Amino acid sequence: MLRIHFTPEDLTRIKVARGPDFLWEITNSVQTLQRGDGESVFGEWRRWARPRLPESRRLLSPLLPAFGYSPDFLTPVSGDRSTLRTAVDTLLGTERPRLRAELSRLGRSRRLPGWTRALAEGDREMLGRLGEALHAYQAQALVPHWHQVCADIDADRARRMQSLMDGGTEELLLGLGPGVRWRPPVLEVDYPVNQQLHLRGRGLLLQPSFFCWPAPTTLADAELSPVLVHPIRHSPDWVTSSAGRSDHDGLGQLLGRTRAALLRATRSGCSTVEAARLLQVTHPAVSQHAKVLRVAGLITTVRTAGRAFHVATAEGRALLAAEHSGRHEPM
């Protein structure tokens, strides 16, 4: 059982992440790839992914076992994590004492390959190989489905925000899954080990994760910035849908791919800065595309504290809903 202890101040400092965390998706998917549960959701993806990942799996799987402890340094909570490259750079900058301590802890529960000794000592060549494996894994296993990952996490965030508006913090927390119970001031989460997390005014980040399964998870070190990573609902037949999108992106053909991606990002709202990071374009480019969508009545823009915040209108959401339903109609 995981027990998360809130103070009154913590209840005002709950945040919902705006999108997927690159390294949490990698770590959760590597673990999911090694298991057999969740067949209806991940079975087809496992059969698709396993033949494609000989090298990156060989390096990542020992660090990320299917069950039990995995090192916190693989999912950093500080530094720039807006892109995979900056997130990996943050990971590779982990200090040697922490590498040594966390890998030693992992080694107490299972036999590790010999190369992990060099990693624990901060060997630059070994760290470089780890970074390459993370990038290769993302490209081979996740990039073909990354749009679906973002879309489903975006939809989950919209549901969280609606829960918060309709029922307050209690409904937001209870919506994290059937194994979650709110017994003020403690949030109880079904968990494979007993763990206490005292927030002490630091607040809590709720991080939705496409590949987190079947229950929420958190960092082992309670002194790190608190985060609760939780599963989301998945679109039906998501593997087939995402695999075919590059050839059948009707919304992208209608609006242009960048504008279509921006419209999808505005389903739960995003700022110009966030959209630029997500779409890998400049801020002026986001503003230009947003203007076109705004003139078409698909989004609205609110300016506050010097920031432009873009939200899909009812017409924009209807277009996105039609896109989603169209993917699952029989051919």
Buried (B, 14 or more C-beta within 10 A) or exposed (E): EBBBEBBEEBBEBBEBBBBBBBBBBBBBBBBBBBBEEBEEBBEBBBEBBEEEBEEBBEBBBBBBBBEEBBBBBBBBBEEEBBEBEBBBBBBBEBEEEBBBBBBEBBBEEEEBEEBBBBBBEBBEEBBEBBBBBBBBBBBBBBEBBBBBBBBBBBBBBBBBBBBBEEEEBBBBBBBBBEBBEBEEEBBBBBBEEEBEBBBBEBBBBBBBBBBBBBBBBBBBBBEBEBBBBBBBEBBEEBBEBBBEBEEEBEBBEEBEEBBBBBBBBBBBBBBBEBBBBBBEBEBEBBBEBBEBBBEBEBBBBEEEEEEBBBBBBEEBBEBBEEBBEEBEEEE
